[in-house]
Structures are given as structure tokens and as C-alpha cells.
Amino acid sequence: MKLKVRVVHYRHDCWYADIDDAEDRQPDDPYWYADGCGSQAEAITLACAQLAALDQAVAAGTRLTRISEVLPLAG
């Protein structure tokens, strides 16, 4: 599995980062995300730490889950 990190600057003071499949053309359901980071460096640091954790999980045989798979169902 190839994963990619995406870091986006939105508003003048916020950065967003997520991790998704490199082949996924719709970035609407990543494996991980961080919103509201105060700097690009913070977003990249968080994403790199999470990418390393995901790499270890995959190496241990864990199946990665997307954000939508771990959110509780409404109702």
C-alpha cells in the first residue's frame, strides 16, 4: 500500500493534513487527518508521526481503517 500526505493551507492561520491512498483520487475519506494546525511545520510533523505509526501497524498485520469506518453512527 502506498500512502500520501497532503498538507493544505486554508485561512491565514490554519493548516490541514491528511493521509490517504496514493491512488485515491477522491480525498474525502482519509485514514487520518489533523485540522487547525497553527503552522505548516506542525501539520507536517503530526502527519509524519502518524505515517510512521500507520507503517508500523501495517507491518504488524493491522488493516488500516478510514475515518468513516471509525466514526460512530448517528441515531
N, C-alpha and C positions, 0 to 999 in steps of 0.2 A: 504494500500500500504506500502510495506517495501522498504526503500531506503538504499543504502550503499554508503559510502565514500571510494574512492580509492585514495591513495597518492603514487606517484611514483617518485623515484629519477632518473633523467637522466642527463647526463653530470656531471661534477664535481661541478657545481654551480647552478643547476636548479632543481626545484621540480614542479610537476604537480598534480592537484587534480581534481577529478570529482565526481558527484553524479548521481547514476543510480538506476534502479530497482535491488533489491537483487536477483531476479530470472533471470535477463537478462544475458545470457551467452556471448553475444557479446557487449563489452564495446565501441562500435563505435558511439553511438548516445546518449550521456548522457543528463540529464536535465540541467546540469550546469557544467562548468569547469573553472579552472584557470591555466594558463600556465606561466612558467617563474618565479615562486616564488623563492625567494632567500634562503629560508630555509624550512626545514620540518615543523617547528613550524608555519611559515607564511602560508604554504599550509593548515595545519590542522585548523588554526584559521579562515581563509577565508571559508573553507568548512563547519565548524561548524556554522558559522554565516549564511551561505546560507541555510544550512539544517534547521536551526530554522525558517528562512523566508519561506521556502517551506512548513514546517509543519504548520505554521500559514495560508498560502494560502490554503492548503488542508482543514484545519479546517473551513475556511470561505467558502468552496464550490468551490474553483477555481480548474479547471482541469489543471494539470501540462503539460507543453509543452516541447518537446525535442528540442535540439539545432537545428536540421534540420527543425523543424517546424517554427522557428522564423527567420531563415536566409533569406535574400531577394533572390528572384530568379534572376539568371543571364539572361541577354538578353536585 
